[in-house]
Amino acid sequence: MADIEAAARFLLTLRQEYRTVRELPAAYRPADLDEGYAVQDRLCELIGGETAGWKVGATAPEVQEAFGVSEPVAGRLFRVRVHEYPATIPFDEFEAPPSFECEICFVLGRDLAAQDAPFDRPTIVAAVDKVVPAVEVISSRFEQMLAVDAPSLVADNVAAGYLVTGEPVVASDAVDPREIAAALRVNGELMAKGSGEAILGDPYAALQWLANHLAARGRGLRKGELISTGTLTGLCPAQPEDVAMADFGRLGRVSVHLTG
């Protein structure tokens, strides 16, 4: 069993000192996902600040296999790290070289209270007010994020970094999220393509999983919260002065410039 308080404070110190580690020391390493979420809860309390919503990660089968899990993982989005497109972010804000991801986000138009779980797909779809294109610039306290275990990733708030959002589209006017395609270019060069089907086969499935996952932990989702559902394009390593442009077709574009 990990020392939850000590693990959270260790991860906080890494953030404050802009340091990374290969893995968490044994005394701080959560034994399972429950401990990982307990560390994450305490870490986020120590960080403080308003949360804008949640992110869902590990939504691709190959990523789940790499982490040894059979379901996604979730972390918080801090409002101070949610920026509107176009955005400029200093590269030295990141403890380790960051990566770009194209994301489909939802803004909730109604609460999804824990006591109303379990939630089915029609309930989830009806709860969404807007669909938002986004680029996440992930930030990890681990030298090689994909090499750590899932509980450690969860403890580190699933590497939630900055989220840059585009123009919201009313959900009823948006194309089916499964059919949304994204192309990611960095400094004008095409780096990756993907579609909404890469996210559990359906981005709404990621939101459904999150709502039921949080309900099982006694939490609900609230009207106005922003939910990032996972990457369409996988990870694209970023360097200083990179300019990333994500084209989501009818859903719009999003760009971010990493200065320095």
FIPA-714333 format. One record per atom (N, C-alpha, C, CB): residue number from 0; atom name; x, y, z. Coordinates in steps of 0.1 Angstrom, whole numbers, plus 5000, padded with zeros to 4 digits. Atoms other than C-alpha are relative to their C-alpha. Glycine has a CB too. Layout:
N
pos	site	u	v	w
NUM	CA	X	Y	Z
...
END
This chain:
260
pos	site	u	v	w
0	N	5008	4988	5000
0	CA	5000	5000	5000
0	C	5009	5013	5000
0	CB	4991	5000	5012
1	N	4992	4987	5001
1	CA	5013	5035	4991
1	C	4996	5009	5011
1	CB	4998	5006	4986
2	N	5003	4989	4991
2	CA	5015	5063	5015
2	C	4993	5011	4992
2	CB	5013	5005	5008
3	N	5007	4991	5009
3	CA	4988	5084	4999
3	C	5004	5015	5001
3	CB	4985	4999	5002
4	N	4996	4987	4997
4	CA	4997	5117	5015
4	C	5014	5003	4995
4	CB	4999	5004	5014
5	N	4986	4998	5004
5	CA	5034	5113	5009
5	C	5002	4999	4985
5	CB	5009	4989	5006
6	N	4999	5001	5014
6	CA	5029	5102	4973
6	C	4995	5012	4993
6	CB	4992	4988	4995
7	N	5006	4988	5006
7	CA	5007	5132	4965
7	C	5010	5012	5002
7	CB	4987	5004	5007
8	N	4990	4989	4997
8	CA	5033	5156	4981
8	C	5012	4998	4991
8	CB	5003	5000	5015
9	N	4988	5002	5008
9	CA	5061	5139	4962
9	C	4997	5004	4985
9	CB	5004	4985	5000
10	N	5003	4996	5014
10	CA	5043	5144	4928
10	C	4998	5015	5000
10	CB	4987	4993	4996
11	N	5001	4985	5000
11	CA	5035	5180	4938
11	C	5014	5006	5000
11	CB	4993	5005	5013
12	N	4987	4995	5000
12	CA	5072	5186	4945
12	C	5007	4999	4987
12	CB	5009	4993	5011
13	N	4995	5002	5014
13	CA	5081	5172	4911
13	C	4995	5012	4991
13	CB	4996	4987	4994
14	N	5005	4989	5007
14	CA	5058	5198	4896
14	C	5006	5013	5003
14	CB	4984	5001	5002
15	N	4995	4988	4995
15	CA	5071	5226	4917
15	C	5014	5002	4996
15	CB	4999	5002	5015
16	N	4986	4999	5003
16	CA	5107	5218	4909
16	C	5003	4997	4986
16	CB	5008	4991	5009
17	N	4999	5003	5014
17	CA	5101	5209	4872
17	C	5010	4989	4998
17	CB	5005	5013	4993
18	N	4992	5012	5001
18	CA	5116	5175	4877
18	C	4992	4988	4995
18	CB	5007	4997	5013
19	N	5007	5012	5004
19	CA	5108	5141	4863
19	C	5008	4988	5006
19	CB	5000	4998	4985
20	N	4994	5013	4995
20	CA	5115	5105	4875
20	C	4997	4989	4990
20	CB	4995	4997	5015
21	N	5003	5012	5008
21	CA	5117	5072	4858
21	C	4987	4993	5004
21	CB	5012	4990	5000
22	N	5012	5006	4994
22	CA	5091	5058	4882
22	C	4999	5005	5014
22	CB	5001	4984	4999
23	N	5002	4996	4986
23	CA	5076	5065	4916
23	C	5008	4991	5009
23	CB	4985	5000	5003
24	N	4993	5009	4990
24	CA	5097	5053	4946
24	C	4990	4990	5005
24	CB	5006	5009	5011
25	N	5008	5011	4996
25	CA	5083	5021	4959
25	C	4990	5004	5011
25	CB	5008	4988	5006
26	N	5009	4996	4989
26	CA	5068	5038	4991
26	C	4989	5009	4995
26	CB	5008	5007	5010
27	N	5010	4991	5005
27	CA	5048	5062	4969
27	C	4992	4994	4988
27	CB	5007	5013	4995
28	N	5006	5006	5012
28	CA	5038	5038	4941
28	C	4987	4993	5004
28	CB	5009	4990	4994
29	N	5013	5006	4997
29	CA	5000	5030	4942
29	C	5000	4986	4995
29	CB	4989	5008	4994
30	N	5001	5014	5003
30	CA	4993	4993	4943
30	C	4990	4996	4989
30	CB	4998	4992	5012
31	N	5011	5003	5009
31	CA	4962	4995	4922
31	C	4993	5013	4996
31	CB	4989	4990	5006
32	N	5006	4988	5005
32	CA	4939	5020	4904
32	C	4993	5007	5012
32	CB	4990	4996	4989
33	N	5007	4993	4989
33	CA	4919	5027	4936
33	C	5010	5009	5008
33	CB	4994	4990	5010
34	N	4990	4992	4993
34	CA	4951	5039	4953
34	C	5005	5011	4991
34	CB	5012	4991	5004
35	N	4996	4989	5009
35	CA	4961	5058	4922
35	C	4990	5011	5000
35	CB	5001	4994	4986
36	N	5010	4989	5000
36	CA	4928	5077	4922
36	C	5000	5007	5014
36	CB	4986	4995	4997
37	N	4999	4993	4987
37	CA	4933	5084	4959
37	C	5011	5010	5001
37	CB	5001	4989	5012
38	N	4988	4991	5001
38	CA	4967	5099	4953
38	C	4996	5012	4991
38	CB	5012	4993	4994
39	N	5005	4989	5009
39	CA	4952	5119	4924
39	C	4991	5010	5007
39	CB	4993	4994	4987
40	N	5009	4992	4993
40	CA	4924	5132	4946
40	C	5008	5010	5009
40	CB	4990	4992	5008
41	N	4992	4992	4991
41	CA	4949	5144	4972
41	C	5009	5010	4993
41	CB	5008	4991	5010
42	N	4992	4991	5008
42	CA	4973	5158	4946
42	C	4993	5012	4996
42	CB	5007	4992	4989
43	N	5008	4989	5005
43	CA	4946	5179	4931
43	C	4995	5010	5011
43	CB	4988	4995	4992
44	N	5003	4991	4989
44	CA	4936	5192	4965
44	C	5012	5009	5004
44	CB	4996	4991	5013
45	N	4988	4992	4997
45	CA	4972	5203	4971
45	C	5003	5010	4990
45	CB	5012	4990	5002
46	N	4998	4991	5011
46	CA	4974	5219	4937
46	C	4991	5012	5002
46	CB	4999	4994	4986
47	N	5010	4990	4998
47	CA	4942	5238	4944
47	C	4996	5006	4987
47	CB	5005	5011	5009
48	N	5005	4994	5012
48	CA	4924	5260	4919
48	C	4987	4993	4995
48	CB	5011	5000	4989
49	N	5013	5004	5006
49	CA	4891	5256	4900
49	C	5003	4990	4989
49	CB	4992	5011	4995
50	N	5000	5009	5011
50	CA	4886	5226	4878
50	C	4989	5003	4990
50	CB	4998	4985	5005
51	N	5009	4997	5011
51	CA	4870	5230	4844
51	C	4992	4988	4996
51	CB	5008	5006	4988
52	N	5006	5012	5004
52	CA	4861	5194	4840
52	C	5009	4988	5001
52	CB	4995	5001	4985
53	N	4992	5013	4999
53	CA	4877	5160	4833
53	C	5005	4996	4986
53	CB	4991	4989	5005
54	N	4995	5006	5012
54	CA	4898	5142	4808
54	C	5000	4985	5001
54	CB	5015	5005	4997
55	N	5000	5014	5001
55	CA	4895	5106	4797
55	C	5013	4996	4992
55	CB	4987	4994	4994
56	N	4988	5005	5007
56	CA	4927	5087	4787
56	C	4999	4985	4998
56	CB	5012	5004	5007
57	N	4999	5015	5003
57	CA	4937	5052	4775
57	C	4987	4995	4993
57	CB	5003	4992	5013
58	N	5013	5004	5007
58	CA	4907	5050	4751
58	C	5003	4992	4988
58	CB	4993	5013	4996
59	N	4997	5009	5012
59	CA	4925	5030	4724
59	C	5004	4986	5006
59	CB	5012	5006	4992
60	N	4997	5013	4995
60	CA	4928	4992	4729
60	C	5015	4998	5002
60	CB	4995	4989	4990
61	N	4986	5002	4998
61	CA	4966	4992	4723
61	C	5006	5007	5012
61	CB	5007	5004	4987
62	N	4995	4992	4988
62	CA	4971	5019	4750
62	C	4996	4992	5012
62	CB	4995	5014	4999
63	N	5005	5008	4988
63	CA	4950	4999	4775
63	C	5009	4988	5002
63	CB	4985	4996	4998
64	N	4991	5012	5000
64	CA	4971	4968	4766
64	C	5013	5004	5006
64	CB	5001	4993	4987
65	N	4987	4996	4995
65	CA	5003	4987	4772
65	C	5000	5003	5015
65	CB	5005	5013	4993
66	N	5001	4997	4986
66	CA	4991	4999	4806
66	C	4994	4989	5009
66	CB	4991	5012	5002
67	N	5005	5011	4993
67	CA	4976	4966	4815
67	C	4986	5002	5007
67	CB	5009	4996	5011
68	N	5014	4997	4995
68	CA	4940	4979	4820
68	C	4990	4996	4989
68	CB	4999	5015	5004
69	N	5011	5004	5009
69	CA	4907	4969	4805
69	C	4989	5011	4998
69	CB	4993	4988	5005
70	N	5008	4988	5001
70	CA	4891	5004	4807
70	C	5008	5012	5000
70	CB	4989	5000	5012
71	N	4993	4988	5000
71	CA	4900	5040	4803
71	C	5004	5005	5014
71	CB	4992	5011	4993
72	N	4996	4993	4988
72	CA	4915	5063	4830
72	C	4995	5014	5000
72	CB	5015	4998	5003
73	N	5005	4987	5000
73	CA	4904	5097	4841
73	C	5008	5009	5009
73	CB	4985	5000	5005
74	N	4993	4990	4992
74	CA	4920	5129	4854
74	C	4992	5014	4999
74	CB	5014	5002	4995
75	N	5007	4987	5000
75	CA	4910	5165	4861
75	C	5006	5010	4990
75	CB	5000	5006	5014
76	N	4995	4988	5008
76	CA	4913	5196	4839
76	C	4999	5012	5008
76	CB	4991	5001	4987
77	N	5000	4988	4993
77	CA	4923	5227	4857
77	C	4997	5012	4991
77	CB	5014	5002	5007
78	N	5005	4989	5008
78	CA	4906	5259	4845
78	C	5012	5009	4995
78	CB	4990	5008	5007
79	N	4989	4992	5003
79	CA	4939	5278	4846
79	C	5008	4995	4988
79	CB	5009	5002	5012
80	N	4992	5006	5011
80	CA	4953	5254	4820
80	C	4991	4997	4988
80	CB	5007	4987	5004
81	N	5009	5001	5011
81	CA	4923	5255	4796
81	C	5001	5014	4993
81	CB	4986	4996	5004
82	N	4999	4988	5008
82	CA	4930	5281	4768
82	C	4992	4999	4988
82	CB	5015	5003	4997
83	N	5007	5000	5013
83	CA	4910	5292	4738
83	C	5010	5002	4989
83	CB	4989	5012	5001
84	N	4992	4999	5012
84	CA	4924	5290	4703
84	C	4999	5014	4995
84	CB	4996	4990	4989
85	N	4986	5005	5001
85	CA	4948	5305	4692
85	C	5007	5002	5014
85	CB	5008	5006	4989
86	N	4994	4999	4987
86	CA	4970	5299	4722
86	C	5015	5000	4999
86	CB	4996	4989	5010
87	N	4985	5000	4999
87	CA	5007	5305	4731
87	C	5003	4996	5014
87	CB	5006	5014	4996
88	N	4997	5005	4987
88	CA	5022	5285	4759
88	C	5016	4999	5000
88	CB	4994	4985	5002
89	N	4986	5001	4999
89	CA	5058	5288	4771
89	C	5005	4985	5002
89	CB	5005	5008	5012
90	N	4995	5014	5000
90	CA	5078	5255	4765
90	C	5005	4997	5014
90	CB	5010	4998	4990
91	N	4994	5003	4986
91	CA	5094	5258	4800
91	C	4989	4998	5010
91	CB	5009	5011	5004
92	N	5011	5004	4991
92	CA	5060	5252	4816
92	C	5000	4985	5002
92	CB	4987	5005	4995
93	N	5001	5015	4999
93	CA	5066	5215	4810
93	C	5012	4994	5006
93	CB	4998	4995	4985
94	N	4989	5006	4993
94	CA	5087	5193	4832
94	C	5008	4991	4991
94	CB	4995	4992	5012
95	N	4994	5008	5010
95	CA	5094	5169	4803
95	C	4995	5004	4987
95	CB	4998	4984	5003
96	N	5005	4996	5013
96	CA	5091	5173	4766
96	C	4986	4996	4998
96	CB	5009	4994	4989
97	N	5014	5003	5001
97	CA	5054	5175	4760
97	C	4997	4994	4986
97	CB	4992	5013	5002
98	N	5005	5005	5013
98	CA	5033	5160	4732
98	C	4986	5006	4997
98	CB	4999	4984	5001
99	N	5013	4995	5004
99	CA	5003	5171	4712
99	C	4991	4988	4997
99	CB	5002	5008	4986
100	N	5011	5010	5003
100	CA	4970	5152	4709
100	C	4988	5008	4995
100	CB	4997	4992	5013
101	N	5013	4994	5004
101	CA	4939	5160	4690
101	C	4989	4993	5008
101	CB	4997	4998	4984
102	N	5010	5005	4991
102	CA	4908	5157	4712
102	C	4986	5005	4995
102	CB	5003	5004	5014
103	N	5014	4996	5001
103	CA	4870	5158	4709
103	C	4995	5002	5014
103	CB	4991	4990	4992
104	N	5005	4997	4987
104	CA	4855	5175	4739
104	C	4985	5003	5000
104	CB	5007	5013	5006
105	N	5014	4998	4998
105	CA	4819	5178	4752
105	C	4998	5010	5011
105	CB	4992	4987	5002
106	N	5005	4991	4989
106	CA	4803	5206	4773
106	C	4986	4995	5004
106	CB	5000	5015	4995
107	N	5013	5005	4995
107	CA	4775	5194	4794
107	C	4989	5010	5001
107	CB	5002	4993	5014
108	N	5011	4990	4999
108	CA	4741	5211	4792
108	C	4991	4996	5012
108	CB	4992	5000	4988
109	N	5008	5003	4988
109	CA	4727	5193	4823
109	C	5009	4991	5009
109	CB	4988	4992	4996
110	N	4992	5008	4991
110	CA	4740	5175	4854
110	C	4998	4985	4997
110	CB	4995	5003	5015
111	N	5001	5015	5000
111	CA	4747	5138	4855
111	C	5004	4996	5014
111	CB	5010	4993	4989
112	N	4998	5002	4986
112	CA	4742	5132	4892
112	C	5004	4985	5003
112	CB	4988	5004	5008
113	N	4996	5014	4997
113	CA	4758	5101	4908
113	C	4989	4991	5003
113	CB	5010	5000	5012
114	N	5011	5008	4996
114	CA	4725	5089	4922
114	C	4992	4995	4988
114	CB	4992	5008	5010
115	N	5008	5003	5012
115	CA	4711	5087	4887
115	C	5007	4989	4992
115	CB	4997	5012	4991
116	N	4992	5011	5007
116	CA	4737	5061	4875
116	C	4993	4987	5002
116	CB	5015	5000	5005
117	N	4991	4999	5012
117	CA	4741	5039	4856
117	C	4993	5008	4989
117	CB	5003	4986	4996
118	N	5005	4992	5012
118	CA	4738	5060	4825
118	C	5002	4993	4987
118	CB	5009	5013	5000
119	N	4999	5006	5013
119	CA	4730	5047	4791
119	C	5003	5010	4989
119	CB	4986	4993	4997
120	N	4996	4991	5010
120	CA	4740	5062	4758
120	C	4990	5011	4997
120	CB	5003	4992	4987
121	N	5009	4989	5003
121	CA	4708	5081	4751
121	C	5000	5011	5010
121	CB	4986	4994	4999
122	N	5000	4990	4989
122	CA	4710	5098	4785
122	C	5013	5009	4998
122	CB	5000	4993	5013
123	N	4988	4993	5002
123	CA	4746	5107	4778
123	C	4999	5010	4988
123	CB	5012	4991	4997
124	N	5001	4992	5012
124	CA	4739	5121	4743
124	C	4991	5012	5003
124	CB	4994	4992	4988
125	N	5009	4989	4996
125	CA	4710	5142	4757
125	C	5006	5010	5009
125	CB	4987	4994	5006
126	N	4994	4991	4991
126	CA	4732	5157	4783
126	C	5010	5009	4994
126	CB	5007	4992	5011
127	N	4990	4992	5006
127	CA	4757	5172	4759
127	C	4994	5012	4993
127	CB	5008	4991	4989
128	N	5004	4987	5006
128	CA	4752	5208	4749
128	C	5008	5004	4988
128	CB	5000	5011	5011
129	N	4991	4996	5010
129	CA	4782	5215	4728
129	C	5011	4990	4997
129	CB	5006	5014	5003
130	N	4988	5008	5004
130	CA	4810	5197	4709
130	C	5011	5009	4997
130	CB	4996	4990	4988
131	N	4989	4990	5001
131	CA	4844	5213	4710
131	C	5013	4993	4995
131	CB	5003	5007	5013
132	N	4987	5006	5004
132	CA	4876	5205	4690
132	C	5011	5006	5009
132	CB	5003	5004	4985
133	N	4989	4996	4990
133	CA	4908	5207	4711
133	C	5013	4993	4996
133	CB	4996	4997	5014
134	N	4987	5006	5000
134	CA	4945	5201	4712
134	C	5004	5000	5015
134	CB	5010	5008	4991
135	N	4994	5001	4986
135	CA	4959	5188	4745
135	C	5015	4999	4998
135	CB	4994	4987	5007
136	N	4986	5001	5000
136	CA	4995	5194	4752
136	C	5003	4993	5014
136	CB	5007	5014	5000
137	N	4999	5008	4988
137	CA	5002	5166	4777
137	C	5013	5003	5007
137	CB	4998	4985	4997
138	N	4988	4997	4992
138	CA	5026	5170	4806
138	C	5001	4989	5011
138	CB	4998	5014	5007
139	N	4998	5011	4991
139	CA	5040	5141	4826
139	C	5012	5002	5010
139	CB	5003	4987	4992
140	N	4989	4999	4990
140	CA	5062	5138	4857
140	C	5009	4988	4998
140	CB	4995	5000	5014
141	N	4992	5012	5003
141	CA	5077	5106	4842
141	C	5008	5002	4987
141	CB	4991	4988	4999
142	N	4991	4999	5012
142	CA	5106	5104	4818
142	C	4994	4994	4988
142	CB	5014	4994	5004
143	N	5006	5007	5011
143	CA	5088	5079	4797
143	C	4986	4996	5005
143	CB	5008	4987	4995
144	N	5013	5001	4995
144	CA	5051	5082	4804
144	C	4994	4986	4997
144	CB	4990	5010	4995
145	N	5006	5012	5004
145	CA	5041	5051	4785
145	C	5007	4987	5006
145	CB	5000	4998	4985
146	N	4993	5011	4994
146	CA	5066	5030	4804
146	C	4996	4997	5015
146	CB	5015	5002	5000
147	N	5005	5002	4986
147	CA	5049	5034	4839
147	C	4988	4992	5000
147	CB	4999	5014	5007
148	N	5013	5008	4998
148	CA	5020	5014	4853
148	C	4988	5010	5000
148	CB	5001	4991	5012
149	N	5013	4992	5000
149	CA	4984	5026	4851
149	C	4997	5007	5013
149	CB	4989	4991	4996
150	N	5002	4993	4988
150	CA	4981	5034	4888
150	C	5009	5012	5002
150	CB	5002	4991	5012
151	N	4991	4988	5000
151	CA	5011	5057	4886
151	C	4996	5011	4991
151	CB	5015	4996	4997
152	N	5006	4990	5010
152	CA	4997	5074	4855
152	C	4988	5007	5006
152	CB	4997	4993	4987
153	N	5012	4994	4994
153	CA	4964	5080	4873
153	C	5004	5009	5012
153	CB	4991	4988	5006
154	N	4996	4992	4989
154	CA	4982	5093	4904
154	C	5005	5013	4996
154	CB	5011	4993	5008
155	N	4994	4988	5006
155	CA	4999	5119	4882
155	C	4989	5008	4992
155	CB	5012	4997	4992
156	N	5012	4993	5007
156	CA	4964	5131	4870
156	C	5000	4997	4985
156	CB	5001	5015	5003
157	N	5000	5004	5014
157	CA	4968	5112	4838
157	C	5007	5009	4990
157	CB	4985	4998	4995
158	N	4992	4991	5008
158	CA	4994	5136	4825
158	C	4993	5012	4994
158	CB	5007	4992	4989
159	N	5008	4988	5005
159	CA	4968	5164	4821
159	C	5009	5012	5000
159	CB	4988	5002	5009
160	N	4992	4988	5002
160	CA	4986	5194	4808
160	C	4992	5012	4997
160	CB	5011	4998	4990
161	N	5008	4989	5005
161	CA	4972	5223	4788
161	C	4990	4994	4990
161	CB	5008	5011	4994
162	N	5010	5003	5011
162	CA	4940	5220	4767
162	C	4996	5013	4993
162	CB	4987	4993	5007
163	N	5003	4988	5008
163	CA	4935	5245	4739
163	C	4987	4996	4992
163	CB	5012	5003	4990
164	N	5013	5003	5006
164	CA	4899	5246	4727
164	C	4997	5009	4988
164	CB	4989	5001	5010
165	N	5005	4992	5011
165	CA	4883	5258	4694
165	C	4986	5005	5003
165	CB	5001	4991	4987
166	N	5014	4995	4999
166	CA	4849	5272	4687
166	C	4990	4989	5003
166	CB	4996	5007	4987
167	N	5010	5010	4997
167	CA	4821	5252	4704
167	C	4989	4999	4989
167	CB	4993	5003	5013
168	N	5011	5002	5009
168	CA	4794	5238	4681
168	C	4989	4993	5007
168	CB	5005	4991	4988
169	N	5012	5006	4994
169	CA	4759	5231	4693
169	C	4999	4986	4996
169	CB	4987	5008	4997
170	N	5000	5014	5002
170	CA	4756	5194	4697
170	C	4991	4995	4989
170	CB	4997	4992	5013
171	N	5010	5004	5010
171	CA	4725	5191	4676
171	C	5004	5004	4986
171	CB	4986	5007	5003
172	N	4995	4996	5013
172	CA	4743	5209	4647
172	C	5013	4993	4996
172	CB	5002	5015	5000
173	N	4987	5006	5003
173	CA	4775	5189	4649
173	C	4998	4986	4993
173	CB	5008	4998	5013
174	N	5000	5013	5007
174	CA	4784	5159	4628
174	C	5001	4989	5011
174	CB	5012	4999	4990
175	N	4999	5011	4991
175	CA	4782	5125	4646
175	C	5015	4999	5004
175	CB	4995	4986	4993
176	N	4986	5000	4995
176	CA	4814	5125	4668
176	C	5008	4988	4994
176	CB	5000	4999	5015
177	N	4992	5012	5005
177	CA	4823	5090	4654
177	C	5005	5003	4986
177	CB	4991	4988	4999
178	N	4996	4997	5013
178	CA	4826	5106	4620
178	C	5009	5012	4999
178	CB	4987	5003	4991
179	N	4991	4988	5000
179	CA	4847	5136	4630
179	C	5014	4995	4997
179	CB	5000	5007	5013
180	N	4987	5003	5003
180	CA	4881	5134	4614
180	C	5009	5012	5003
180	CB	5002	4996	4984
181	N	4991	4990	4996
181	CA	4912	5153	4625
181	C	5013	4997	4993
181	CB	5002	5001	5015
182	N	4987	5001	5006
182	CA	4945	5160	4608
182	C	5009	5010	5008
182	CB	5001	5004	4985
183	N	4991	4992	4991
183	CA	4974	5173	4630
183	C	5013	5003	4992
183	CB	5004	4992	5013
184	N	4988	4995	5006
184	CA	5001	5194	4614
184	C	5009	5007	5010
184	CB	4997	5009	4988
185	N	4991	4993	4992
185	CA	5032	5206	4632
185	C	5010	5007	4991
185	CB	5008	4990	5010
186	N	4992	4991	5009
186	CA	5051	5235	4616
186	C	4997	4997	4985
186	CB	5015	4997	5003
187	N	5004	5002	5013
187	CA	5031	5228	4585
187	C	5001	4986	4994
187	CB	5007	5008	4991
188	N	4998	5014	5005
188	CA	5040	5191	4582
188	C	4990	4991	5006
188	CB	5014	4995	5004
189	N	5010	5009	4995
189	CA	5013	5165	4585
189	C	5006	4989	5008
189	CB	4992	4993	4988
190	N	4994	5010	4991
190	CA	5021	5143	4615
190	C	4991	4988	5003
190	CB	5003	5007	5013
191	N	5009	5011	4997
191	CA	4989	5123	4621
191	C	4986	5003	4996
191	CB	5000	4997	5016
192	N	5015	4998	5003
192	CA	4953	5117	4612
192	C	4993	4990	5009
192	CB	4997	4997	4985
193	N	5008	5009	4993
193	CA	4925	5101	4630
193	C	4985	5004	5000
193	CB	5005	4999	5015
194	N	5015	4997	4999
194	CA	4887	5099	4636
194	C	4995	4997	5013
194	CB	4993	4992	4989
195	N	5007	5002	4988
195	CA	4863	5098	4664
195	C	4999	4985	5004
195	CB	4987	5007	5001
196	N	5001	5015	4997
196	CA	4860	5060	4661
196	C	5012	4995	5008
196	CB	4998	4993	4987
197	N	4988	5004	4993
197	CA	4895	5058	4676
197	C	4997	5001	5015
197	CB	5012	5008	4996
198	N	5003	4998	4986
198	CA	4879	5068	4709
198	C	4990	4990	5005
198	CB	4996	5015	5003
199	N	5010	5010	4996
199	CA	4863	5036	4722
199	C	4990	4997	4990
199	CB	4994	5004	5013
200	N	5009	5002	5010
200	CA	4846	5034	4689
200	C	4989	5011	4999
200	CB	4993	4987	5002
201	N	5010	4989	4999
201	CA	4825	5064	4699
201	C	5003	5009	5011
201	CB	4985	4994	5001
202	N	4997	4991	4989
202	CA	4834	5095	4719
202	C	4990	5001	5010
202	CB	5003	5014	4994
203	N	5010	5000	4990
203	CA	4801	5094	4736
203	C	5002	4988	5010
203	CB	4986	4998	4994
204	N	4997	5011	4991
204	CA	4812	5060	4750
204	C	5010	5004	5011
204	CB	5005	4988	4992
205	N	4990	4996	4990
205	CA	4841	5077	4767
205	C	4993	5009	5011
205	CB	5011	5009	4993
206	N	5008	4992	4990
206	CA	4817	5102	4783
206	C	4992	4991	5009
206	CB	4992	5011	4993
207	N	5009	5009	4993
207	CA	4794	5074	4793
207	C	5009	4993	5011
207	CB	4993	4990	4991
208	N	4992	5007	4990
208	CA	4823	5055	4809
208	C	5004	5009	5012
208	CB	5013	4995	4993
209	N	4996	4991	4989
209	CA	4834	5086	4828
209	C	4989	5003	5010
209	CB	5005	5014	4994
210	N	5011	4997	4992
210	CA	4800	5094	4841
210	C	4997	4988	5010
210	CB	4987	5003	4992
211	N	5002	5012	4992
211	CA	4796	5058	4854
211	C	5011	4998	5010
211	CB	4997	4988	4992
212	N	4988	5001	4992
212	CA	4831	5057	4867
212	C	5000	5009	5012
212	CB	5013	5002	4992
213	N	5001	4990	4990
213	CA	4827	5089	4887
213	C	4989	4997	5010
213	CB	4999	5014	4995
214	N	5011	5003	4991
214	CA	4793	5078	4900
214	C	5004	4989	5010
214	CB	4988	4996	4991
215	N	4995	5011	4991
215	CA	4809	5046	4914
215	C	5008	5005	5011
215	CB	5007	4990	4992
216	N	4992	4994	4990
216	CA	4832	5069	4933
216	C	4993	5011	5008
216	CB	5013	5005	4994
217	N	5008	4991	4993
217	CA	4803	5090	4946
217	C	5001	5014	4995
217	CB	5004	5000	5014
218	N	4999	4987	5006
218	CA	4809	5119	4922
218	C	4990	5001	4988
218	CB	5014	5003	4995
219	N	5008	4998	5012
219	CA	4787	5134	4895
219	C	5007	5010	4991
219	CB	4986	5006	5004
220	N	4996	4990	5009
220	CA	4792	5156	4865
220	C	4990	5011	5000
220	CB	5002	4994	4985
221	N	5009	4988	4999
221	CA	4778	5191	4864
221	C	4999	5007	4987
221	CB	5006	5009	5011
222	N	5002	4992	5012
222	CA	4763	5213	4838
222	C	5011	5010	4998
222	CB	4986	5007	5002
223	N	4990	4991	5003
223	CA	4789	5234	4821
223	C	5014	4994	5000
223	CB	5000	5012	5009
224	N	4987	5006	5000
224	CA	4818	5210	4827
224	C	5005	4996	4986
224	CB	5000	4988	5010
225	N	4994	5004	5012
225	CA	4842	5203	4799
225	C	5006	4986	5001
225	CB	5011	5011	4996
226	N	4995	5014	5000
226	CA	4850	5167	4791
226	C	5008	4997	4988
226	CB	4988	4990	5001
227	N	4991	5004	5011
227	CA	4880	5157	4769
227	C	4999	4985	4999
227	CB	5014	5005	5002
228	N	5003	5014	5001
228	CA	4873	5122	4756
228	C	5011	4991	4996
228	CB	4989	4999	4990
229	N	4989	5008	5004
229	CA	4907	5110	4744
229	C	5005	5004	4987
229	CB	4996	4985	5001
230	N	4994	4995	5012
230	CA	4930	5113	4715
230	C	4995	4992	4988
230	CB	5015	4998	5001
231	N	5003	5006	5013
231	CA	4921	5107	4679
231	C	5012	4996	4992
231	CB	4992	5010	4991
232	N	4988	5001	5009
232	CA	4957	5109	4666
232	C	5012	4994	5007
232	CB	5003	5014	4996
233	N	4989	5005	4993
233	CA	4979	5094	4693
233	C	5009	5012	5004
233	CB	5008	4991	4992
234	N	4991	4990	4996
234	CA	5009	5113	4707
234	C	5010	5005	4989
234	CB	5008	4994	5012
235	N	4990	4994	5010
235	CA	5030	5137	4686
235	C	5010	5008	5009
235	CB	4993	5008	4989
236	N	4991	4993	4992
236	CA	5062	5148	4704
236	C	5002	5015	4996
236	CB	5014	4993	4999
237	N	4999	4985	5003
237	CA	5066	5186	4707
237	C	5014	5005	5004
237	CB	4989	5007	5008
238	N	4987	4994	4997
238	CA	5097	5208	4707
238	C	4998	5015	5001
238	CB	5010	4997	4988
239	N	5001	4986	4999
239	CA	5103	5245	4715
239	C	4998	5007	4986
239	CB	5012	5006	5007
240	N	5004	4992	5012
240	CA	5088	5269	4689
240	C	4991	4992	4990
240	CB	5012	5005	4993
241	N	5009	5007	5008
241	CA	5066	5242	4675
241	C	4986	5007	4999
241	CB	4998	4985	5005
242	N	5014	4995	5001
242	CA	5032	5254	4661
242	C	4992	4988	4995
242	CB	5000	5012	4989
243	N	5008	5011	5004
243	CA	5006	5227	4660
243	C	4986	5005	4995
243	CB	4998	4990	5012
244	N	5013	4996	5005
244	CA	4975	5231	4639
244	C	4992	4987	4998
244	CB	5001	5008	4986
245	N	5009	5011	5001
245	CA	4946	5206	4642
245	C	4988	5004	4992
245	CB	4996	4994	5014
246	N	5011	4997	5009
246	CA	4920	5206	4614
246	C	4990	4989	5002
246	CB	5004	5001	4985
247	N	5011	5010	4998
247	CA	4887	5189	4624
247	C	4989	5001	4990
247	CB	4995	5003	5014
248	N	5010	4999	5010
248	CA	4869	5196	4592
248	C	4989	5010	5004
248	CB	4994	4987	4997
249	N	5012	4992	4997
249	CA	4834	5209	4598
249	C	5000	5005	5015
249	CB	4987	4993	4997
250	N	5000	4996	4986
250	CA	4841	5211	4635
250	C	5010	5012	5003
250	CB	5004	4988	5009
251	N	4991	4988	4998
251	CA	4868	5238	4630
251	C	5015	4996	5002
251	CB	4996	5008	5011
252	N	4986	5001	4998
252	CA	4905	5243	4637
252	C	5004	5005	5014
252	CB	5008	5008	4989
253	N	4994	4996	4988
253	CA	4927	5247	4667
253	C	5015	5000	4998
253	CB	4996	4990	5012
254	N	4985	4999	5001
254	CA	4963	5259	4670
254	C	5006	5004	5013
254	CB	5004	5010	4989
255	N	4992	4997	4988
255	CA	4989	5262	4697
255	C	5014	5002	4996
255	CB	4998	4989	5011
256	N	4986	4997	5002
256	CA	5024	5277	4697
256	C	5007	4998	5013
256	CB	5002	5015	4994
257	N	4992	5002	4988
257	CA	5050	5265	4722
257	C	5012	5009	4998
257	CB	5004	4985	5002
258	N	4989	4991	5002
258	CA	5073	5294	4726
258	C	5012	4996	5009
258	CB	4996	5014	5005
259	N	4988	5003	4992
259	CA	5109	5292	4739
259	C	5008	4989	4995
259	CB	4997	4998	5014
END
